[in-house]
Amino acid sequence: MENNILIGGAAGLGIDTLGILIGKILCRKGYFIHSTKDFMSRIRGGHNFTQIRFGVEPVCSHWPLLDCIIALDKETVEFHAERLGEGGVIICDESVEAKDDRIIHLPMARFAKEVGNNRAAGSVAAGALFKIIGESFDIVEEVFMEKFEKETAHSNFEAFKKGYEFVEEVFKINKPKKREQIFINSNDAIALGALAGGIGFFASYPMAPSTSIMTKLSMKQDDAKIIVEQVEDEISAINMVLGASYAGVRSMTSTSGGGYALMVEAMSYQGITETPIVVVDVQRPGPATGFPTRTEQADLDFVLFSGHGEYPKMIIAVKNAEDAFYQTTRAFNLADKYQVQVIILSDQYLADATQTIPPYDFSRVTIERHLMTKEELGNEEYKRYKPVENGISPRIMPGKIENALVRVESHEHNEYGHITESAEVRTSMQDKRMRKMEGLINEIQEPDYFGVESPEILLIGWGSMYGPIKEAVNMLNEDGASVGALIFGDLYPLPTRLLKKYGECAKKLVNVEMNSTGQLARLIRQETGIFLDHSILNYNGRQMDSYTVYSRVKEEVL
């Protein structure tokens, strides 16, 4: 059985730090964890909170009911007390004037002052939490020493012990076996995946919720010997990435929908120059500025149809922090192999949701550059856009082979890269580029399936809905329903084999998406002619949890 904690308060009170510390301690002890954030678009004030769900069995979504609330202000009690389950408790400072029999008034500020660190109030609350759930503090000091300087770590540990000693155990939780695991969010996973995939250049303009990808890469650039550039706007970012890729360096940029809008012209330029790039779109609600710190899955149509003209591309939606790492390394290989743009779709929920996963298996990671060598070229005259059967013309690194000039041109061009007005050459070049789609179709990965083998109801989702839908399917089948689910990662080209297999036996096909128009359902209809029977959609900026999916299926479909 899992346990659910909420830490709430105004921005600037240390909610994020406290959530990370608690999560890391629980991770080291062997618990499975899924932690999410809900925060406002402001530096100070407002109401923010972090939810931590943990247990001895895997968890992959957040949950509406709570066992413990750490309230760093009065508003947190007012907003969330009704979500507290039976036997739950609220931890808050003794100064908080709130009346509730479940409240434990803890001298957080006073204890922090006693240890000589006024910012250690959160550590007092963390200590109380661990005593309340019947956990020990045997590795707490080790985690603090990794997070803080020695003196700060010592004062926080002393504050933790004061909170631990002040309260009594309220309920015992099941203890896990220690296991090897990491605690990471999908933005950091994408950054690490890029490093493992051989990235050499990254350029971006900071735009929530994608910014931490650049932050993570910038922290590693010296060790990894890569260049990370924060530029003046997204137009500069995409063009610098194209330039670096032309020079032979694996290159990537990240942004959100509003920044991607500025990149669209250059994405079309990629299509005609056939310069391989990886672009990460960490989605947030629009239109325009929308909700900068909230989540949505509304950019699928946009990235699919953006860019004037017709050219090959691939779109991959990551499902969680484990998947994000491997899909990013794969994206670089596909971009190089087919000389296309590979667009990775994530969203704010995944960007800020931290979870425990197995350590990454680097034996699964390969770097495949697909660059022609001097020996392969031989005495043949180099033709950058040579018409070939698979559409993938030979690509070399500029300046590496004598007398082999690598021309790129935004106009239509011939096989050498020279501008042309020939109708015949135009047709030949366009056919050549589009033949790459045949190869990409052979590369696509089928969606994940879980549920009964012949479901009466088939749920269909993509990306970040993986966790909520997976848990909802388990609960529905435990109730006696016949439910299965397909969760798509590869979106374009669209894989169809499992969709047809399970769609034929299901009586109802239901798309579950975080947008208002059912964009995946529309893509499925466009590509296969399959109409989905019902939609479960959410577009208020807050991710559907597994219980919400479960409840809506029971209410609207069963």
C-alpha positions in Angstrom: 0.0 0.0 0.0 1.3 3.4 -0.9 1.5 6.6 1.2 0.8 10.2 0.0 2.4 13.4 1.3 1.7 17.0 0.3 4.1 19.8 1.1 2.5 23.2 0.5 3.2 26.9 1.0 4.2 30.1 -0.8 7.0 30.3 -3.3 10.3 31.0 -1.6 9.6 28.9 1.5 11.7 26.0 0.4 9.0 23.6 -0.8 11.1 22.3 -3.7 14.2 21.7 -1.6 12.2 19.9 1.1 10.5 17.7 -1.5 13.8 16.7 -3.1 15.3 15.9 0.3 12.4 13.7 1.4 12.3 12.0 -2.0 16.1 11.3 -1.9 15.9 9.8 1.6 13.0 7.6 0.7 14.7 6.6 -2.5 17.9 5.5 -0.7 15.7 3.4 1.7 14.3 1.5 -1.3 10.8 3.0 -1.7 9.2 3.4 -5.1 8.4 7.1 -5.4 6.4 9.4 -7.7 6.6 13.1 -6.9 4.8 15.9 -8.7 4.8 19.7 -8.4 2.0 22.3 -8.7 3.4 25.8 -8.7 2.4 29.3 -9.9 4.3 31.5 -12.4 5.9 33.8 -9.8 9.1 34.0 -7.8 7.5 34.7 -4.4 4.1 34.2 -2.9 1.1 32.3 -4.3 0.3 28.8 -3.4 2.6 26.0 -4.5 2.8 22.4 -3.4 4.6 19.1 -4.0 3.0 15.7 -3.7 5.1 12.6 -2.9 3.6 9.2 -3.3 5.7 6.3 -2.2 5.4 2.6 -1.3 6.9 -0.9 -1.5 5.2 -1.5 -4.9 5.8 0.5 -8.1 3.8 3.8 -8.4 3.7 5.8 -11.6 1.1 8.5 -11.0 0.0 10.9 -8.4 -3.1 10.4 -6.2 -5.9 12.7 -4.9 -6.1 11.4 -1.3 -3.4 12.3 1.3 -2.0 10.7 4.4 0.1 13.7 5.6 0.2 17.4 4.9 3.2 19.5 5.7 1.8 23.0 5.7 4.3 25.8 5.6 1.5 28.3 5.7 -2.2 28.6 6.7 -3.4 28.5 3.1 -2.1 25.0 2.7 -4.3 23.8 5.5 -7.3 25.6 4.1 -6.8 24.3 0.5 -6.0 20.7 1.2 -7.3 19.6 4.6 -10.4 18.1 2.9 -8.2 15.7 0.9 -6.8 14.1 4.0 -7.7 10.5 4.5 -8.8 8.7 7.6 -6.0 8.7 10.2 -4.1 11.4 8.3 -2.2 14.3 10.0 -1.3 17.8 9.2 2.1 19.2 10.3 2.4 23.0 10.6 4.3 25.6 12.6 3.0 26.5 16.0 2.3 30.0 14.7 -0.3 28.8 12.2 -3.8 29.7 13.5 -5.8 26.8 12.1 -8.3 24.7 13.9 -8.4 21.0 13.0 -8.1 18.0 15.3 -5.6 16.4 12.9 -3.1 19.2 13.2 0.2 18.7 14.9 1.6 22.1 15.8 5.3 21.9 15.5 7.8 24.6 16.7 9.4 24.6 13.3 10.7 28.2 13.3 11.8 28.0 16.9 13.7 24.8 16.4 15.4 26.2 13.3 16.5 29.2 15.3 17.8 27.0 18.0 20.1 25.2 15.6 21.4 28.5 14.2 19.7 28.2 10.8 16.4 30.0 10.3 16.0 28.3 6.9 16.0 24.8 8.4 12.3 24.9 9.4 11.5 22.5 6.6 14.0 20.0 8.0 12.2 20.1 11.3 9.0 19.1 9.5 10.8 16.4 7.6 12.0 14.9 10.9 8.5 14.9 12.3 7.2 13.2 9.1 9.7 10.4 9.4 8.8 9.7 13.0 5.1 9.9 12.2 5.4 7.2 9.5 7.7 5.0 11.7 10.8 5.4 9.6 14.4 5.7 10.9 16.8 8.6 10.1 19.9 6.4 9.5 20.8 7.9 6.1 19.4 11.4 6.6 22.8 13.0 7.5 24.4 11.5 4.4 21.8 13.1 2.1 22.1 16.4 3.8 25.9 16.3 3.4 25.4 15.8 -0.3 22.9 18.7 -0.7 24.5 21.4 1.6 27.8 22.7 2.7 29.1 21.0 5.9 27.9 23.6 8.4 24.5 24.0 6.7 24.1 20.2 6.5 24.9 19.8 10.2 22.3 22.4 11.2 19.6 20.9 9.0 20.4 17.4 10.5 20.1 18.8 14.0 16.8 20.4 13.0 15.6 17.1 11.5 16.3 15.3 14.8 14.5 17.9 16.9 11.4 17.4 14.7 11.8 13.7 14.9 12.0 13.7 18.7 9.1 16.1 19.2 6.3 13.9 17.8 5.1 10.3 18.3 4.6 7.6 15.7 1.1 7.8 14.2 1.1 4.9 11.7 3.5 2.2 10.6 4.2 1.8 6.9 5.4 -1.3 5.1 9.2 -1.2 4.8 10.9 -1.9 1.4 13.9 -3.9 0.5 16.9 -1.7 -0.5 17.3 -1.6 -4.3 19.5 0.1 -6.8 17.5 3.0 -8.2 17.8 6.6 -9.2 15.4 9.6 -8.5 15.0 11.8 -11.5 12.6 13.8 -13.6 12.2 13.6 -17.4 13.9 16.9 -18.2 17.1 15.7 -16.5 16.6 12.3 -18.2 16.5 14.0 -21.6 19.7 15.9 -20.8 21.5 12.8 -19.7 20.1 10.9 -22.8 21.5 13.6 -25.0 24.9 13.3 -23.3 24.8 9.5 -23.7 23.8 9.9 -27.3 26.8 12.0 -28.2 25.5 15.5 -28.2 28.2 18.1 -29.0 26.2 21.3 -29.2 23.1 22.6 -27.5 21.5 26.1 -27.9 18.3 27.3 -26.3 16.4 30.3 -25.0 15.0 29.7 -21.5 11.3 28.9 -21.6 9.4 27.1 -19.0 9.0 24.2 -18.6 11.9 23.2 -20.8 14.6 25.4 -19.2 16.1 22.7 -16.8 17.3 20.7 -19.8 19.6 23.5 -20.6 20.5 23.9 -16.9 21.4 20.3 -16.6 23.5 20.2 -19.8 25.3 23.5 -18.8 26.3 21.8 -15.5 27.9 19.0 -17.4 29.4 20.8 -20.4 33.0 21.0 -19.1 33.1 17.4 -18.1 31.4 16.3 -21.3 33.4 18.7 -23.5 30.3 20.0 -25.2 29.1 23.6 -25.9 25.9 24.8 -24.3 24.7 28.2 -25.5 21.9 30.4 -24.0 20.9 32.6 -26.9 18.8 35.7 -27.3 15.7 33.9 -28.8 14.5 30.7 -30.3 15.2 31.7 -33.9 18.9 32.0 -33.0 18.7 28.7 -31.1 17.4 26.6 -34.0 19.6 28.3 -36.6 22.7 27.7 -34.5 21.7 24.1 -34.0 21.3 23.7 -37.8 24.7 25.3 -38.3 26.5 23.1 -35.8 24.8 20.0 -37.3 26.0 21.0 -40.8 29.5 21.1 -39.4 29.1 17.5 -38.2 28.2 18.0 -34.5 25.2 16.2 -33.0 23.0 19.1 -32.0 19.8 19.7 -30.1 17.5 22.5 -28.8 14.6 22.5 -26.3 11.7 24.9 -25.9 7.9 24.9 -25.3 5.1 25.7 -27.8 5.6 29.4 -27.9 9.3 29.0 -28.6 8.7 26.3 -31.2 6.4 28.7 -33.0 9.5 30.9 -33.7 11.4 28.0 -35.0 9.0 26.9 -37.6 10.6 28.6 -40.6 14.0 27.0 -39.7 12.3 23.6 -39.4 11.2 23.9 -43.0 14.8 24.9 -43.9 15.9 21.6 -42.2 13.5 19.8 -44.5 15.2 20.9 -47.7 18.8 20.9 -46.5 18.4 17.5 -44.8 20.5 18.6 -41.8 19.8 16.2 -38.9 18.6 17.8 -35.6 16.8 16.9 -32.4 14.2 19.4 -31.1 12.5 18.9 -27.7 9.1 20.6 -27.1 8.1 20.4 -23.4 4.5 21.3 -23.7 2.5 23.8 -21.7 -1.1 25.1 -22.2 -1.6 27.8 -24.8 -2.6 29.7 -26.8 0.1 32.4 -26.5 1.6 32.6 -23.0 -1.2 30.5 -21.6 -0.3 28.7 -18.4 3.6 28.9 -18.2 3.9 26.5 -15.3 1.1 24.0 -16.1 0.8 21.0 -18.3 -1.0 20.0 -21.5 -0.7 17.8 -24.6 -1.8 20.3 -27.2 1.2 20.6 -29.5 0.9 17.3 -31.4 -1.0 18.9 -34.3 1.3 21.9 -34.3 4.6 19.9 -34.6 3.1 17.5 -37.1 1.9 20.2 -39.5 4.4 23.0 -38.8 6.8 24.1 -41.5 5.7 25.0 -45.0 6.1 22.4 -47.7 6.3 18.6 -47.4 9.3 16.8 -45.9 10.0 13.8 -43.7 10.1 14.1 -39.9 9.7 11.9 -36.8 7.7 12.6 -33.7 8.3 10.8 -30.4 6.4 11.4 -27.1 8.3 10.3 -24.0 6.3 8.5 -21.3 8.3 8.8 -18.2 11.9 9.5 -16.9 13.1 6.0 -17.9 11.7 6.2 -21.4 12.9 9.8 -21.9 16.6 8.8 -21.6 16.5 6.0 -24.1 14.2 7.8 -26.6 16.6 10.8 -26.6 19.6 8.6 -27.5 17.5 6.9 -30.1 16.4 10.3 -31.5 20.0 11.3 -32.3 20.6 8.0 -34.1 17.4 8.4 -36.2 18.1 12.0 -37.0 21.6 11.1 -38.3 20.6 8.0 -40.1 17.7 9.6 -42.1 19.0 13.2 -42.0 15.7 14.4 -40.6 14.3 16.4 -37.7 13.3 14.3 -34.8 10.9 16.1 -32.5 10.6 14.9 -28.9 7.3 15.8 -27.1 7.3 16.0 -23.4 5.2 18.3 -21.1 5.4 20.1 -17.8 4.0 17.2 -15.8 6.9 15.0 -16.9 9.4 17.8 -16.7 8.8 18.3 -13.0 7.6 14.9 -11.9 10.5 13.1 -10.2 10.3 9.3 -9.9 12.4 6.3 -8.9 13.6 4.2 -11.9 16.3 1.5 -12.4 19.7 2.9 -13.2 20.2 3.5 -16.9 21.7 0.6 -18.8 24.4 2.0 -21.1 24.8 -1.3 -22.9 21.5 -0.3 -24.6 23.0 2.9 -25.9 24.8 3.1 -29.2 26.0 6.1 -31.3 25.5 5.6 -35.0 26.7 8.6 -37.0 26.2 7.4 -40.6 28.8 9.8 -42.0 30.5 8.8 -45.3 34.3 8.3 -45.0 37.0 9.1 -47.5 37.4 5.4 -48.2 33.7 5.0 -48.9 33.7 7.9 -51.3 36.8 6.7 -53.1 37.4 8.5 -56.4 33.7 9.2 -56.9 32.6 12.8 -57.3 30.8 13.9 -54.1 27.1 14.7 -54.6 25.5 15.9 -51.4 21.9 15.2 -52.6 22.6 12.2 -54.8 19.3 10.5 -55.7 19.4 7.1 -54.0 16.9 4.4 -53.6 16.3 4.9 -49.8 16.4 8.7 -50.1 19.3 9.0 -47.8 22.1 10.8 -49.7 25.7 10.5 -48.6 26.6 12.9 -45.9 30.2 13.9 -45.0 31.6 16.2 -42.4 32.6 19.5 -44.2 36.4 20.0 -44.6 37.3 16.4 -43.9 37.6 15.1 -47.4 39.7 17.0 -50.0 37.7 18.4 -52.9 34.4 17.2 -51.5 32.3 20.4 -51.0 29.2 20.1 -48.8 26.7 22.5 -50.3 23.4 23.4 -48.6 20.7 25.6 -50.1 17.3 26.8 -49.0 16.2 26.9 -52.7 15.3 23.7 -54.5 18.6 22.3 -55.7 20.1 19.5 -57.8 22.2 16.6 -56.6 25.3 18.9 -56.1 23.4 21.5 -54.0 23.1 24.1 -56.8 19.9 26.1 -57.2 17.6 24.7 -59.9 14.4 25.7 -61.7 14.0 22.3 -63.4 10.6 20.6 -63.0 12.2 17.2 -63.5 14.9 17.9 -60.9 12.3 19.2 -58.4 10.3 16.1 -58.7 13.4 13.9 -58.3 14.6 15.7 -55.2 11.1 15.8 -53.6 10.6 12.1 -54.3 14.1 11.4 -52.9 13.4 13.2 -49.6 10.0 11.6 -49.1 11.4 8.1 -49.7 12.9 8.4 -46.2 9.5 7.9 -44.8 9.6 4.3 -45.9 12.6 3.7 -43.8 11.2 5.6 -40.8 8.1 3.5 -40.9 10.3 0.4 -40.4 11.9 2.1 -37.4 8.7 2.9 -35.5 8.0 1.2 -32.1 4.6 -0.1 -31.4 2.7 1.4 -28.4 2.9 -0.2 -25.0 -0.1 -2.5 -24.2 -1.4 -3.5 -20.8 -4.6 -5.0 -19.7 -6.6 -8.1 -20.5 -5.7 -9.9 -23.8 -9.1 -9.3 -25.5 -10.5 -6.1 -24.0 -14.0 -4.9 -24.4 -12.8 -1.4 -23.7 -9.6 -0.1 -25.2 -8.1 3.1 -23.8 -5.7 5.0 -26.0 -3.3 7.6 -24.8 0.2 9.0 -25.4 3.2 10.3 -23.6 2.7 11.4 -20.0 -0.7 9.7 -19.7 1.3 6.4 -19.5 1.3 6.3 -15.7 -2.2 7.4 -14.9 -3.8 5.1 -17.6 -1.7 2.1 -16.6 -2.8 2.4 -12.9 -6.4 3.1 -14.0 -6.5 -0.1 -16.1 -5.3 -2.2 -13.2 -8.0 -0.8 -10.9 -10.8 -1.2 -13.6 -9.8 -4.8 -14.2 -9.7 -5.5 -10.4 -13.3 -4.3 -10.4 -14.2 -6.9 -13.0 -14.2 -4.8 -16.1 -12.5 -5.9 -19.3 -10.1 -3.1 -20.2 -6.8 -2.7 -22.0 -4.8 0.3 -23.0 -2.4 1.3 -25.8 0.0 4.1 -24.9 1.8 5.6 -27.9 5.4 6.9 -27.8 6.1 7.0 -31.5 3.4 9.2 -33.0 4.6 9.9 -36.5 4.9 7.8 -38.5 2.0 6.3 -36.6 2.4 2.6 -35.7 -0.8 0.7 -36.4 -0.3 -3.0 -35.9 -1.4 -3.2 -32.3 -4.0 -0.6 -32.8 -5.7 -2.7 -35.4 -5.2 -5.9 -33.4 -6.8 -4.7 -30.2 -9.1 -2.3 -31.8 -10.9 -5.1 -33.8 -11.8 -7.0 -30.6 -12.8 -4.0 -28.4 -16.4 -2.8 -28.3 -15.4 0.7 -27.3 -12.3 2.7 -28.2 -11.6 5.6 -25.8 -9.0 8.3 -26.2 -7.6 9.8 -23.0 -5.7 13.0 -23.6 -4.6 16.2 -22.0 -6.1 18.6 -24.6 -9.6 19.8 -25.6 -9.8 18.4 -29.2 -8.5 14.8 -29.0 -5.5 15.3 -31.2 -4.2 11.7 -31.1 -7.7 10.5 -31.9 -7.7 12.8 -35.0 -4.3 11.5 -36.1 -5.5 7.9 -35.8 -8.6 8.7 -37.9 -6.4 10.5 -40.5 -3.9 7.7 -40.8 -6.1 4.6 -40.4 -9.8 5.6 -40.8 -10.5 4.3 -37.3 -13.0 6.4 -35.4 -12.7 6.4 -31.6 -16.0 6.1 -29.8 -15.5 8.3 -26.7 -13.1 10.9 -25.4 -11.9 11.5 -21.9 -10.1 14.9 -22.1 -8.7 17.3 -19.6 -7.3 20.8 -20.3 -7.3 22.8 -17.1 -3.5 22.7 -16.8 -3.4 19.9 -14.2 -2.6 16.4 -15.1 -5.3 13.7 -14.7 -4.3 11.3 -12.0 -5.0 7.6 -12.2 -8.0 7.8 -9.9 -9.6 10.5 -12.2 -9.1 8.3 -15.3 -10.5 5.3 -13.4 -13.5 7.3 -12.2 -14.3 8.9 -15.6 -14.1 5.5 -17.3 -16.6 4.1 -14.8 -18.9 7.1 -15.1 -18.7 7.8 -18.8 -17.9 4.5 -20.5 -18.9 1.4 -18.5 
